[in-house]
Amino acid sequence: MSKKKRHRKQRRGGIGRYVFTTVGIIAVVVAITAFVFVKAAYVVPVLMYHSIDYNDKATKLSVSPDSFARQMEFLHKNHYNVVSLEKAAAGIRRGEKTPPKTVVITFDDGFYNNYRYAYPVLKKYKFPATIFVITDEIGKAGWMDWKELEEMSDSGIISIGSHTKSHLWLPSLDAKKLEDELAGSKKVLEERLGRKADEFCYPMGAFDRKVQDALRKTGYSCAVATNPGRFYPVDDIYAIKRVRISRTSDNLFIFWIETSGFYTWIKEHRDE
């Protein structure tokens, strides 16, 4: 081989190695960027239910019993890691990495239909859940009574948390009334159920620094919100973000997106 040909071959080889190295660097940068994005965008999906009844066509706060059963079956068949709110909050507090396909199930208000339709399905799959009850409503028509709450609390899979005494807009309350709503509901739940009631849910998702400070002082270990907003930290255990489940989740593809861990990021950026 002539010296000239040998030089051209070496040059082509050098260019090839340069291109290969450049592509490799770009691939590494893209992979790192994707990893950082995924890590930043992931939020443990804490599912928020209200009523499980047949009013789902009339209100977004209802999910039909059939749809709820299909959703729980979906979680079971696809091997989701359904954990208690207590366990999820503890992991957030310790800064632990959440395993993929982890889901938390919560219910607001304390409607009787939770006991009638949701509880049997949760028992079937042994899925833990937290039900936040308005204590002044316990025993009234359409709401659970103490017997039903005690049965679920004793089951080992259902935690009963506080949704205050009377479901008021907490930031508007003075210190005395706020303490009554927070401490009063906690006290009655613990006395009647014989267990700690350390988990809290803000009525209408409303809170501010004053309310959070009062929660800590009262002895609550964590609190769930609705969706505090895009720039609110995901590691604040007194403002845990949730995903509202409504009739749109009858479509299991949508439910899959909502339980992916990235739906909160999608929703917050979509709503901006």
C-alpha positions as a printed Julia matrix, in Angstrom:
272×3 Matrix{Float64}:
   0.0    0.0    0.0
   1.36   3.38  -0.94
   2.14   5.98   1.68
  -0.62   8.25   0.33
  -3.31   5.54   0.54
  -2.15   4.59   4.01
  -2.49   8.23   5.11
  -6.05   8.47   3.69
  -7.06   5.27   5.51
  -5.63   6.5    8.8
  -7.45   9.81   8.31
 -10.77   8.08   7.67
 -10.19   5.92  10.75
  -9.51   9.0   12.84
 -12.68  10.7   11.62
 -14.67   7.53  12.35
 -13.31   7.33  15.88
 -14.1   11.04  16.37
 -17.68  10.59  15.15
 -18.13   7.48  17.29
 -16.73   9.28  20.34
 -18.96  12.33  19.74
 -22.07  10.19  19.34
 -21.14   8.34  22.5
 -20.75  11.56  24.46
 -24.09  12.86  23.16
 -25.76   9.58  24.12
 -24.34   9.8   27.64
 -25.46  13.43  27.99
 -28.96  12.53  26.76
 -29.12   9.57  29.15
 -28.02  11.7   32.12
 -30.49  14.44  31.18
 -33.31  11.9   30.88
 -32.37  10.38  34.24
 -32.36  13.78  35.94
 -35.71  14.68  34.35
 -37.34  11.39  35.34
 -36.06  11.7   38.89
 -37.31  15.3   39.17
 -40.68  14.64  37.52
 -41.61  11.51  39.48
 -44.09  11.97  42.32
 -45.53   9.03  44.24
 -49.13   8.78  42.98
 -51.4    9.25  45.98
 -54.87   8.53  44.62
 -57.72  10.68  45.92
 -61.24   9.24  45.94
 -64.4   10.67  47.45
 -67.65   8.81  46.79
 -67.81   5.31  45.35
 -71.4    5.28  44.06
 -73.56   5.58  40.98
 -73.55   9.39  40.82
 -70.4    9.4   38.7
 -72.19  10.92  35.69
 -73.4   13.85  37.81
 -70.28  14.78  39.76
 -66.53  14.47  39.36
 -66.28  13.51  43.02
 -67.89  10.11  42.36
 -66.44   6.94  40.88
 -68.77   4.05  40.12
 -68.33   0.83  42.12
 -67.71  -1.09  38.88
 -65.0    1.32  37.79
 -63.36   1.26  41.21
 -63.31  -2.55  41.14
 -61.68  -2.53  37.68
 -59.06  -0.02  38.84
 -58.11  -2.13  41.84
 -57.99  -5.22  39.65
 -55.7   -3.3   37.29
 -53.32  -2.5   40.16
 -53.39  -6.12  41.3
 -52.87  -7.72  37.88
 -50.07  -5.32  36.97
 -48.25  -5.93  40.26
 -48.37  -2.43  41.67
 -46.84  -1.86  45.07
 -49.81  -0.47  47.0
 -48.51   0.96  50.29
 -50.06   2.8   53.2
 -49.89   6.57  53.4
 -47.94   6.16  56.63
 -45.24   4.14  54.85
 -45.09   6.53  51.9
 -44.82   9.57  54.17
 -42.04   7.92  56.17
 -40.12   7.28  52.96
 -40.54  10.9   51.86
 -39.4   12.08  55.3
 -36.23   9.96  55.05
 -35.56  10.97  51.45
 -35.77   7.38  50.24
 -36.08   6.43  46.59
 -39.58   5.18  45.85
 -39.75   1.85  43.97
 -41.47   2.0   40.55
 -45.21   1.31  40.42
 -45.8    2.39  44.0
 -49.32   3.71  44.72
 -51.15   5.09  47.78
 -54.96   5.01  48.08
 -56.93   7.65  50.01
 -60.58   8.63  50.45
 -61.98  11.97  51.63
 -64.98  12.73  53.84
 -66.14   9.37  55.24
 -69.16   8.48  53.12
 -71.0    5.23  53.82
 -70.48   4.15  50.2
 -66.74   3.8   50.97
 -67.64   1.05  53.41
 -70.28  -0.55  51.19
 -68.45  -0.58  47.85
 -64.74   0.18  48.31
 -63.89  -1.68  51.51
 -64.81  -5.18  50.2
 -62.61  -4.66  47.13
 -59.69  -3.4   49.21
 -60.05  -6.43  51.49
 -60.08  -8.76  48.47
 -56.67  -7.53  47.32
 -55.37  -6.66  50.8
 -54.7   -3.09  49.66
 -54.03  -0.59  52.45
 -55.87   2.73  52.3
 -56.52   5.8   54.42
 -60.0    7.24  54.86
 -60.17  10.83  56.11
 -63.39  11.45  58.0
 -65.25  14.59  59.06
 -65.93  13.67  62.66
 -69.07  15.8   63.11
 -70.7   13.85  60.25
 -70.09  10.38  61.68
 -73.35   8.48  62.09
 -75.46  10.85  60.0
 -77.44   9.65  56.97
 -75.09   8.85  54.09
 -72.02   8.78  56.32
 -70.26   5.94  58.09
 -71.01   5.26  61.73
 -68.62   4.29  64.5
 -69.29   0.57  64.1
 -68.23   0.64  60.47
 -65.19   2.77  61.22
 -64.16   0.45  64.02
 -64.51  -2.61  61.78
 -62.31  -1.09  59.1
 -59.78   0.24  61.58
 -59.51  -3.22  63.15
 -59.0   -4.87  59.75
 -55.34  -3.95  59.6
 -55.59  -2.49  56.11
 -57.61   0.71  56.66
 -56.29   3.74  58.52
 -58.74   6.38  59.7
 -57.4    9.91  59.46
 -58.82  13.32  60.25
 -60.6   15.62  57.79
 -61.33  18.03  60.68
 -64.51  18.26  62.74
 -66.68  20.26  60.37
 -64.84  20.71  57.04
 -64.14  24.44  57.24
 -61.73  26.6   55.23
 -58.82  26.36  57.63
 -56.73  29.42  56.63
 -59.65  31.67  57.6
 -59.92  30.38  61.19
 -58.52  32.05  64.28
 -56.06  30.11  66.43
 -58.66  28.82  68.89
 -61.1   27.55  66.26
 -58.26  26.04  64.22
 -57.02  24.13  67.26
 -60.55  22.86  67.93
 -60.89  21.58  64.35
 -57.52  19.85  64.37
 -57.14  18.62  67.94
 -60.84  17.95  68.49
 -61.16  15.58  65.53
 -57.91  13.82  66.39
 -58.96  13.31  70.0
 -62.36  11.8   69.24
 -60.95   9.43  66.62
 -58.22   8.17  68.92
 -60.59   7.73  71.87
 -63.25   5.86  69.87
 -60.96   3.72  67.7
 -58.18   3.09  70.2
 -55.49   3.97  67.65
 -53.38   6.95  66.71
 -54.98   9.27  64.17
 -51.83  10.92  62.89
 -52.76  11.49  59.23
 -54.6   14.6   58.11
 -56.39  15.87  55.01
 -57.01  19.59  54.36
 -60.68  20.38  53.63
 -60.89  21.64  50.02
 -57.1   21.34  49.89
 -56.71  24.7   51.67
 -53.72  25.39  53.92
 -51.07  27.95  54.69
 -48.02  28.14  56.95
 -50.18  28.87  60.0
 -52.25  25.72  59.41
 -49.17  23.57  58.84
 -47.56  24.84  62.03
 -50.75  24.04  63.94
 -50.76  20.5   62.5
 -47.24  19.88  63.71
 -48.05  21.27  67.12
 -51.14  19.05  67.37
 -49.07  15.95  66.66
 -50.04  14.97  63.12
 -47.28  13.1   61.29
 -48.3   14.05  57.75
 -50.99  15.77  55.71
 -52.31  15.4   52.19
 -53.35  18.27  49.97
 -55.04  18.3   46.59
 -52.49  19.83  44.26
 -50.5   22.69  45.85
 -48.98  23.68  42.52
 -46.06  23.24  40.17
 -43.46  25.0   42.28
 -44.44  23.43  45.57
 -41.86  20.91  46.88
 -42.68  17.21  46.53
 -40.92  16.32  49.79
 -43.14  18.31  52.18
 -44.94  15.65  54.23
 -47.45  18.27  55.38
 -48.54  18.98  51.79
 -48.39  15.64  50.0
 -49.67  16.0   46.45
 -52.49  13.77  45.23
 -54.16  12.67  42.01
 -57.93  13.04  41.91
 -59.65  10.01  40.44
 -62.92  10.77  38.64
 -65.08   9.26  35.9
 -62.41  10.0   33.28
 -60.41   7.24  34.97
 -63.03   4.72  33.82
 -60.64   4.51  30.89
 -57.86   2.29  32.21
 -55.32   3.88  29.87
 -55.94   7.21  31.63
 -55.81   5.43  34.99
 -52.46   3.94  33.98
 -51.12   7.43  33.22
 -52.47   8.73  36.53
 -50.73   5.93  38.43
 -47.45   6.25  36.52
 -45.85   8.73  38.92
 -45.56  11.38  36.17
 -49.15  12.54  35.98
 -48.63  15.27  38.58
 -45.8   16.75  36.49
 -47.94  16.5   33.32
 -50.95  18.16  34.98
 -48.98  20.97  36.59
 -47.22  21.87  33.34
 -50.41  21.49  31.31
 -52.29  23.85  33.64
 -49.62  26.57  33.55
